[in-house]
Amino acid sequence: ILLCRRAIEPRRGFWTAPAGFMENGETLQQAAARECHEEALARVEIEDPCAIVHVLHAHQVHVLFRAVLADGGYGVGVESLEVGLYEERDIPWPEIAFPSIEFTLRRYFDDRARGRRDLHFTTFERSPSRA
């Protein structure tokens, strides 16, 4: 799993999957690929969606995709302090920046263990307290 340690607020210094906001004139898949390149210098092939998370307190909907590194390359983008590939056992769970990312990663690993590729939905009405 490609993870980035955030160089920006909110949650600076915590880990996330490459993610961000859409720009006008792009599709969800184009936005996901662009964010991967901006944050992790990674060229990816976007596959199917893994999770849709309604983040009501932030007035956002997070759509997270499965993707593969197109050429295996990645690096530290301007919004990241550090970038790395992690096996499931090495994910820094206590340092994951956002509940939507943790939810998606856990569903991804559950699906992978069962040989499935389900689309998962959840809603966060308010931000859980985080240290």
SERO-4910 file (N, C-alpha, C, O; in steps of 0.05 Angstrom, whole numbers):
BEGIN
 pado doro    nc1    nc2    nc3   cac1   cac2   cac3    cc1    cc2    cc3    oc1    oc2    oc3
  Ile    A     17    -23      0      0      0      0     18     25      0     36     27     16
  Leu    A     12     43    -18     27     68    -20     16     88      0     -8     95     -1
  Leu    A     32     96     19     24    115     40     42    140     40     66    138     33
  Cys    A     31    163     47     45    188     48     43    199     76     21    200     87
  Arg    A     65    209     87     64    224    112     59    253    105     74    265     90
  Arg    A     37    264    115     28    290    107     47    313    115     56    314    138
  Ala    A     52    331     96     68    355    101     51    379    106     61    401    110
  Ile    A     24    375    104      6    397    107    -16    391    128    -20    368    135
  Glu    A    -28    412    137    -51    409    155    -76    404    138    -76    412    115
  Pro    A    -96    391    148    -98    380    175    -82    354    177    -76    340    157
  Arg    A    -75    347    202    -62    322    208    -34    320    197    -25    298    189
  Arg    A    -19    342    197      9    342    188     24    321    205     21    319    229
  Gly    A     41    306    190     57    286    203     44    258    205     58    239    213
  Phe    A     19    257    199      4    231    200      4    219    172      9    233    152
  Trp    A     -3    194    170     -2    179    145    -30    178    131    -50    177    145
  Thr    A    -29    178    105    -53    176     89    -47    163     63    -23    161     54
  Ala    A    -67    152     50    -64    145     22    -64    170      6    -76    190     15
  Pro    A    -52    171    -18    -54    195    -34    -84    202    -39    -99    185    -48
  Ala    A    -91    227    -34   -119    235    -36   -120    266    -38   -102    280    -30
  Gly    A   -143    276    -47   -146    304    -48   -173    312    -61   -191    295    -63
  Phe    A   -175    336    -70   -199    347    -81   -198    347   -111   -177    350   -124
  Met    A   -222    344   -123   -225    346   -152   -221    374   -161   -226    393   -147
  Glu    A   -213    377   -186   -212    403   -200   -233    403   -221   -242    382   -230
  Asn    A   -242    427   -229   -262    429   -250   -252    416   -275   -228    418   -283
  Gly    A   -270    401   -289   -263    389   -314   -249    363   -313   -240    353   -333
  Glu    A   -248    350   -290   -236    324   -288   -255    304   -276   -273    311   -261
  Thr    A   -251    278   -284   -267    257   -273   -256    248   -246   -234    257   -238
  Leu    A   -271    232   -232   -262    221   -206   -235    206   -210   -216    210   -195
  Gln    A   -234    190   -231   -210    174   -236   -186    192   -243   -164    187   -234
  Gln    A   -191    213   -259   -169    232   -266   -159    246   -241   -135    250   -237
  Ala    A   -178    254   -223   -170    267   -198   -153    249   -181   -133    257   -169
  Ala    A   -162    223   -179   -147    204   -162   -118    200   -173    -99    200   -158
  Ala    A   -116    198   -199    -90    194   -211    -72    219   -208    -48    217   -202
  Arg    A    -84    242   -211    -69    267   -207    -59    270   -179    -36    277   -174
  Glu    A    -76    264   -159    -68    266   -131    -46    247   -125    -27    253   -109
  Cys    A    -46    223   -136    -25    204   -132      2    215   -142     23    211   -129
  His    A      1    228   -165     25    240   -176     34    264   -159     58    267   -154
  Glu    A     16    281   -151     23    305   -136     35    298   -109     55    310   -101
  Glu    A     24    278    -95     32    272    -68     54    252    -66     70    252    -47
  Ala    A     55    234    -86     74    211    -84     90    207   -109    103    186   -112
  Leu    A     89    225   -128    103    223   -154     98    196   -167    116    186   -182
  Ala    A     75    185   -163     68    159   -173     49    161   -197     29    175   -197
  Arg    A     56    146   -217     37    143   -240     22    117   -235     34     96   -232
  Val    A     -5    119   -234    -21     96   -227    -42     91   -249    -50    108   -264
  Glu    A    -50     66   -249    -73     58   -265    -96     54   -245    -96     36   -228
  Ile    A   -116     72   -248   -139     71   -230   -157     48   -238   -163     44   -261
  Glu    A   -164     32   -218   -182      9   -223   -210     16   -213   -221     37   -219
  Asp    A   -222     -1   -197   -249      2   -188   -251     16   -161   -231     16   -146
  Pro    A   -273     29   -155   -276     41   -129   -277     21   -107   -289     -1   -110
  Cys    A   -265     27    -84   -265     10    -61   -284     19    -40   -298      3    -27
  Ala    A   -286     46    -36   -303     57    -15   -313     84    -22   -300    100    -35
  Ile    A   -337     89    -12   -349    116    -13   -356    122     16   -372    108     29
  Val    A   -345    144     25   -348    152     53   -360    180     55   -349    199     44
  His    A   -383    182     67   -396    207     72   -385    219     97   -388    207    119
  Val    A   -372    242     95   -360    255    118   -377    280    124   -371    302    115
  Leu    A   -399    276    138   -420    296    141   -410    322    155   -416    344    146
  His    A   -394    319    176   -384    342    191   -366    360    174   -364    384    179
  Ala    A   -354    349    153   -336    364    135   -350    372    109   -338    385     92
  His    A   -375    363    105   -390    368     81   -375    357     57   -372    370     36
  Gln    A   -365    332     60   -349    319     39   -359    291     34   -371    278     51
  Val    A   -353    281     10   -356    253      3   -328    244     -7   -318    255    -26
  His    A   -317    223      5   -291    213     -3   -296    187    -19   -309    169    -10
  Val    A   -285    187    -43   -287    164    -61   -258    153    -64   -241    167    -74
  Leu    A   -254    129    -55   -227    117    -55   -226     93    -74   -244     76    -73
  Phe    A   -206     93    -91   -203     73   -112   -181     53   -106   -162     60    -91
  Arg    A   -183     29   -117   -160     11   -119   -144     21   -143   -156     30   -163
  Ala    A   -118     18   -142   -101     26   -163    -75     10   -162    -69     -2   -142
  Val    A    -61     10   -184    -34     -3   -185    -14     17   -195    -20     34   -212
  Leu    A     11     15   -185     32     31   -195     38     23   -224     43      0   -230
  Ala    A     38     42   -242     41     37   -271     70     27   -277     74      9   -293
  Asp    A     89     40   -264    117     33   -270    133     26   -245    157     22   -246
  Gly    A    120     25   -222    133     19   -197    147     42   -183    156     39   -161
  Gly    A    148     65   -197    161     88   -185    144    104   -167    120    106   -171
  Tyr    A    157    117   -147    143    136   -130    164    152   -116    188    145   -116
  Gly    A    156    174   -103    175    191    -89    159    211    -71    135    208    -68
  Val    A    173    230    -60    161    249    -42    152    273    -57    168    288    -68
  Gly    A    126    277    -58    114    301    -70    114    325    -51    122    322    -28
  Val    A    106    348    -61    107    372    -45     89    372    -21     94    387     -2
  Glu    A     68    356    -21     50    355      2     57    332     22     41    327     40
  Ser    A     79    319     17     87    296     34    114    300     46    132    313     34
  Leu    A    117    290     70    143    290     84    159    264     77    184    264     77
  Glu    A    144    243     72    155    216     68    135    200     53    111    204     57
  Val    A    144    181     36    126    164     21    138    136     22    162    133     20
  Gly    A    121    116     24    131     88     24    110     68     17     86     74     19
  Leu    A    119     45     10    102     22      5    102      4     30    123     -2     41
  Tyr    A     78     -3     38     75    -18     63     59    -44     59     39    -44     46
  Glu    A     69    -65     72     54    -90     74     32    -86     95     35    -68    112
  Glu    A     12   -102     95    -10    -99    114      0    -99    143     -8    -82    159
  Arg    A     18   -117    149     28   -119    177     45    -94    185     49    -90    209
  Asp    A     53    -78    166     70    -55    172     56    -28    172     68     -7    176
  Ile    A     30    -28    166     15     -3    165     16     10    192     11     -3    213
  Pro    A     23     36    194     24     50    219     -5     58    228    -11     82    228
  Trp    A    -21     39    236    -49     44    242    -54     67    262    -72     83    256
  Pro    A    -39     69    283    -45     91    302    -39    119    290    -47    139    301
  Glu    A    -24    119    268    -16    144    256    -30    150    230    -22    168    215
  Ile    A    -52    136    224    -68    141    200    -83    167    205    -96    170    226
  Ala    A    -82    185    186    -92    212    190   -123    214    192   -133    230    207
  Phe    A   -137    199    176   -166    203    173   -182    177    176   -173    156    166
  Pro    A   -205    178    189   -221    154    191   -229    142    164   -232    118    162
  Ser    A   -233    159    144   -241    148    118   -219    131    106   -224    111     92
  Ile    A   -194    138    110   -171    123    100   -169     96    116   -165     75    104
  Glu    A   -172     97    142   -171     73    158   -193     54    150   -189     30    146
  Phe    A   -217     64    148   -240     48    139   -234     34    113   -239     10    110
  Thr    A   -225     49     93   -220     38     67   -197     17     67   -200     -4     55
  Leu    A   -176     23     81   -154      3     82   -163    -23     95   -156    -44     86
  Arg    A   -178    -21    117   -188    -45    130   -206    -61    112   -205    -85    111
  Arg    A   -224    -48     97   -242    -62     79   -226    -74     56   -232    -96     47
  Tyr    A   -206    -60     46   -189    -70     25   -175    -96     33   -176   -116     18
  Phe    A   -163    -96     57   -150   -120     66   -169   -143     72   -163   -166     66
  Asp    A   -193   -137     82   -214   -157     86   -221   -169     59   -223   -194     56
  Asp    A   -226   -152     39   -233   -162     13   -212   -179      1   -217   -201    -10
  Arg    A   -187   -170      3   -165   -185     -8   -163   -212      4   -158   -232    -10
  Ala    A   -167   -215     30   -165   -240     44   -188   -259     35   -184   -284     35
  Arg    A   -210   -248     27   -233   -264     18   -234   -267    -12   -253   -280    -23
  Gly    A   -215   -255    -27   -215   -257    -56   -238   -241    -69   -249   -250    -89
  Arg    A   -245   -219    -57   -268   -203    -66   -258   -174    -73   -236   -166    -65
  Arg    A   -276   -160    -86   -271   -131    -93   -297   -116    -89   -308   -106   -109
  Asp    A   -307   -115    -65   -333   -103    -59   -330    -72    -59   -308    -61    -56
  Leu    A   -352    -59    -61   -354    -30    -58   -366    -25    -30   -388    -35    -25
  His    A   -352    -10    -13   -360     -6     14   -370     22     19   -359     41      7
  Phe    A   -390     25     35   -401     51     42   -402     55     72   -406     36     87
  Thr    A   -397     79     81   -401     86    109   -405    116    111   -401    131     92
  Thr    A   -413    125    135   -418    153    141   -404    160    168   -407    145    187
  Phe    A   -390    182    168   -380    194    193   -395    220    197   -393    238    181
  Glu    A   -410    221    219   -426    245    225   -410    267    239   -416    290    236
  Arg    A   -390    258    254   -372    278    267   -345    264    269   -342    240    269
  Ser    A   -324    281    270   -297    271    271   -292    257    298   -296    268    319
  Pro    A   -283    231    296   -275    218    322   -251    233    334   -235    244    319
  Ser    A   -250    233    360   -227    246    373   -202    231    367   -201    206    367
  Arg    A   -181    245    360   -155    234    354   -134    249    369   -135    273    373
  Ala    A   -114    234    378    -92    247    394    -74    263    375    -55    275    384
***
